[in-house]
Amino acid sequence: MMKYPIILEDGGDGWILARCPIVRGCYAQGETRAEALINIREVLKLTLEARKELGLPLVEHEFSFVEATEVEL
């Protein structure tokens, strides 16, 4: 299993936005931190599967952490 960096941000109106900065187009949201992480994990899994099927690189670039959390697939 590989760990992917996830950035959580305040989306306003009580929502938390989650994104994976090394996988293009990988965004999700949730009303709680836990829900945002569940949602980004699912989006990340589907995005990686699609990129693999299309022959695209799974990871776009390296990322320098300032502060982030991770999900494990």
MDAnalysis code that builds the backbone (N, CA, C; Angstrom):
import MDAnalysis as mda
import numpy as np

u = mda.Universe.empty(219, n_residues=73, atom_resindex=np.repeat(np.arange(73), 3), trajectory=True)
u.add_TopologyAttr("name", ["N", "CA", "C"] * 73)
u.add_TopologyAttr("resid", np.arange(1, 74))
u.add_TopologyAttr("resname", ["MET", "MET", "LYS", "TYR", "PRO", "ILE", "ILE", "LEU", "GLU", "ASP", "GLY", "GLY", "ASP", "GLY", "TRP", "ILE", "LEU", "ALA", "ARG", "CYS", "PRO", "ILE", "VAL", "ARG", "GLY", "CYS", "TYR", "ALA", "GLN", "GLY", "GLU", "THR", "ARG", "ALA", "GLU", "ALA", "LEU", "ILE", "ASN", "ILE", "ARG", "GLU", "VAL", "LEU", "LYS", "LEU", "THR", "LEU", "GLU", "ALA", "ARG", "LYS", "GLU", "LEU", "GLY", "LEU", "PRO", "LEU", "VAL", "GLU", "HIS", "GLU", "PHE", "SER", "PHE", "VAL", "GLU", "ALA", "THR", "GLU", "VAL", "GLU", "LEU"])
u.atoms.positions = np.array([
    [0.830, -1.188, 0.000],
    [0.000, 0.000, 0.000],
    [0.872, 1.248, 0.000],
    [0.395, 2.244, -0.693],
    [1.116, 3.505, -0.773],
    [0.304, 4.590, -0.059],
    [0.993, 5.489, 0.607],
    [0.320, 6.609, 1.264],
    [0.373, 7.827, 0.359],
    [-0.740, 8.543, 0.277],
    [-0.856, 9.732, -0.559],
    [-1.112, 10.940, 0.332],
    [-0.463, 12.066, 0.058],
    [-0.709, 13.267, 0.858],
    [-2.102, 13.821, 0.564],
    [-2.778, 14.233, 1.616],
    [-4.104, 14.834, 1.504],
    [-4.090, 16.157, 2.253],
    [-4.583, 17.187, 1.596],
    [-4.686, 18.508, 2.217],
    [-6.155, 18.776, 2.519],
    [-6.426, 19.164, 3.751],
    [-7.784, 19.512, 4.170],
    [-7.873, 21.016, 4.328],
    [-8.941, 21.590, 3.766],
    [-9.126, 23.037, 3.827],
    [-10.559, 23.362, 4.224],
    [-10.743, 24.499, 4.846],
    [-12.073, 24.985, 5.176],
    [-12.755, 25.425, 3.891],
    [-13.858, 24.792, 3.569],
    [-14.568, 25.134, 2.346],
    [-15.667, 26.152, 2.552],
    [-15.856, 26.612, 3.780],
    [-16.934, 27.546, 4.067],
    [-18.261, 26.813, 4.227],
    [-19.211, 27.453, 4.812],
    [-20.543, 26.877, 5.023],
    [-20.508, 25.520, 5.717],
    [-19.484, 25.284, 6.545],
    [-19.408, 24.045, 7.303],
    [-18.805, 22.863, 6.562],
    [-18.359, 23.042, 5.337],
    [-17.780, 21.951, 4.557],
    [-16.265, 21.944, 4.688],
    [-15.701, 20.759, 4.593],
    [-14.252, 20.592, 4.573],
    [-13.883, 20.055, 3.200],
    [-12.951, 20.739, 2.541],
    [-12.475, 20.313, 1.229],
    [-11.216, 19.472, 1.400],
    [-11.110, 18.411, 0.622],
    [-9.940, 17.534, 0.652],
    [-9.392, 17.423, -0.761],
    [-8.062, 17.436, -0.869],
    [-7.446, 17.255, -2.185],
    [-6.132, 16.519, -2.031],
    [-5.777, 15.829, -3.096],
    [-4.490, 15.149, -3.153],
    [-3.625, 15.944, -4.123],
    [-2.593, 16.621, -3.631],
    [-1.817, 17.524, -4.478],
    [-0.931, 16.838, -5.517],
    [-0.764, 15.532, -5.448],
    [0.098, 14.855, -6.423],
    [-0.683, 14.071, -7.471],
    [-2.030, 14.079, -7.369],
    [-2.863, 13.403, -8.360],
    [-3.842, 14.427, -8.921],
    [-3.664, 14.777, -10.176],
    [-4.471, 15.810, -10.819],
    [-5.962, 15.472, -10.768],
    [-6.781, 16.455, -10.399],
    [-8.230, 16.314, -10.413],
    [-8.809, 15.549, -9.243],
    [-8.040, 15.351, -8.209],
    [-8.483, 14.544, -7.077],
    [-8.941, 15.452, -5.932],
    [-10.263, 15.740, -5.921],
    [-10.869, 16.629, -4.928],
    [-12.115, 15.978, -4.360],
    [-12.433, 16.282, -3.112],
    [-13.666, 15.804, -2.483],
    [-14.025, 16.773, -1.362],
    [-15.179, 16.540, -0.750],
    [-15.591, 17.367, 0.382],
    [-16.408, 16.524, 1.341],
    [-16.605, 17.048, 2.534],
    [-17.427, 16.393, 3.529],
    [-17.847, 17.393, 4.584],
    [-18.877, 17.052, 5.306],
    [-19.343, 17.940, 6.375],
    [-18.469, 17.818, 7.622],
    [-17.709, 16.728, 7.714],
    [-16.768, 16.527, 8.820],
    [-15.421, 16.118, 8.238],
    [-14.381, 16.169, 9.073],
    [-13.053, 15.723, 8.654],
    [-13.104, 14.261, 8.226],
    [-13.774, 13.441, 9.035],
    [-13.868, 12.012, 8.740],
    [-14.570, 11.762, 7.405],
    [-15.671, 12.472, 7.157],
    [-16.403, 12.296, 5.900],
    [-15.564, 12.761, 4.706],
    [-14.846, 13.870, 4.855],
    [-13.990, 14.361, 3.776],
    [-12.897, 13.338, 3.452],
    [-12.318, 12.708, 4.470],
    [-11.274, 11.703, 4.240],
    [-11.834, 10.440, 3.602],
    [-13.027, 10.037, 4.009],
    [-13.671, 8.879, 3.369],
    [-13.915, 9.175, 1.896],
    [-14.425, 10.371, 1.621],
    [-14.746, 10.745, 0.240],
    [-13.496, 10.881, -0.625],
    [-12.441, 11.497, -0.100],
    [-11.221, 11.664, -0.909],
    [-10.561, 10.310, -1.148],
    [-10.661, 9.417, -0.217],
    [-10.104, 8.070, -0.401],
    [-10.779, 7.379, -1.580],
    [-12.109, 7.488, -1.658],
    [-12.849, 6.871, -2.751],
    [-12.520, 7.551, -4.088],
    [-12.477, 8.871, -4.098],
    [-12.128, 9.609, -5.321],
    [-10.713, 9.246, -5.766],
    [-9.794, 9.184, -4.837],
    [-8.408, 8.839, -5.150],
    [-8.322, 7.439, -5.751],
    [-9.011, 6.499, -5.153],
    [-9.011, 5.123, -5.658],
    [-9.535, 5.069, -7.096],
    [-10.668, 5.716, -7.361],
    [-11.253, 5.709, -8.700],
    [-10.372, 6.457, -9.711],
    [-9.796, 7.574, -9.279],
    [-8.924, 8.351, -10.163],
    [-7.689, 7.548, -10.546],
    [-7.080, 6.883, -9.580],
    [-5.885, 6.085, -9.866],
    [-6.211, 4.916, -10.795],
    [-7.357, 4.273, -10.586],
    [-7.774, 3.181, -11.464],
    [-7.948, 3.683, -12.899],
    [-8.607, 4.832, -13.059],
    [-8.837, 5.397, -14.397],
    [-7.519, 5.786, -15.056],
    [-6.619, 6.417, -14.301],
    [-5.330, 6.836, -14.863],
    [-4.527, 5.603, -15.310],
    [-4.584, 4.552, -14.519],
    [-3.863, 3.328, -14.867],
    [-4.418, 2.728, -16.165],
    [-5.753, 2.656, -16.278],
    [-6.386, 2.112, -17.480],
    [-6.045, 2.935, -18.724],
    [-5.898, 4.248, -18.565],
    [-5.586, 5.131, -19.684],
    [-4.091, 5.226, -19.980],
    [-3.288, 4.577, -19.165],
    [-1.846, 4.619, -19.359],
    [-1.206, 5.928, -18.946],
    [-1.873, 6.676, -18.092],
    [-1.347, 7.947, -17.597],
    [-0.516, 7.725, -16.345],
    [0.432, 8.610, -16.061],
    [1.182, 8.471, -14.808],
    [0.241, 8.612, -13.614],
    [0.446, 7.811, -12.607],
    [-0.429, 7.861, -11.437],
    [-0.195, 9.120, -10.618],
    [1.071, 9.510, -10.495],
    [1.439, 10.670, -9.682],
    [2.014, 11.734, -10.606],
    [1.540, 12.961, -10.464],
    [1.968, 14.054, -11.333],
    [3.338, 14.605, -10.953],
    [3.602, 14.760, -9.673],
    [4.847, 15.384, -9.228],
    [5.044, 15.111, -7.745],
    [6.210, 15.394, -7.276],
    [6.490, 15.292, -5.847],
    [5.867, 16.479, -5.131],
    [5.722, 16.367, -3.842],
    [5.068, 17.413, -3.063],
    [5.872, 17.678, -1.804],
    [6.143, 18.928, -1.521],
    [6.825, 19.310, -0.283],
    [5.779, 19.636, 0.770],
    [5.794, 18.903, 1.850],
    [4.783, 19.071, 2.892],
    [5.023, 20.323, 3.724],
    [3.949, 21.000, 3.976],
    [3.944, 22.060, 4.994],
    [3.138, 21.511, 6.165],
    [1.916, 21.114, 5.874],
    [1.083, 20.414, 6.845],
    [0.019, 19.669, 6.081],
    [-0.101, 18.387, 6.322],
    [-1.072, 17.564, 5.591],
    [-1.345, 16.308, 6.376],
    [-2.321, 15.539, 5.925],
    [-2.609, 14.227, 6.476],
    [-2.580, 13.233, 5.331],
    [-2.792, 11.964, 5.595],
    [-2.684, 10.945, 4.557],
    [-3.865, 9.989, 4.628],
    [-4.156, 9.364, 3.510],
    [-5.057, 8.223, 3.469],
    [-4.277, 7.065, 2.888],
    [-4.630, 5.866, 3.276],
    [-3.917, 4.701, 2.800],
    [-4.841, 3.865, 1.934],
    [-4.362, 3.453, 0.793],
    [-5.154, 2.580, -0.113],
    [-4.566, 1.198, -0.106],
])
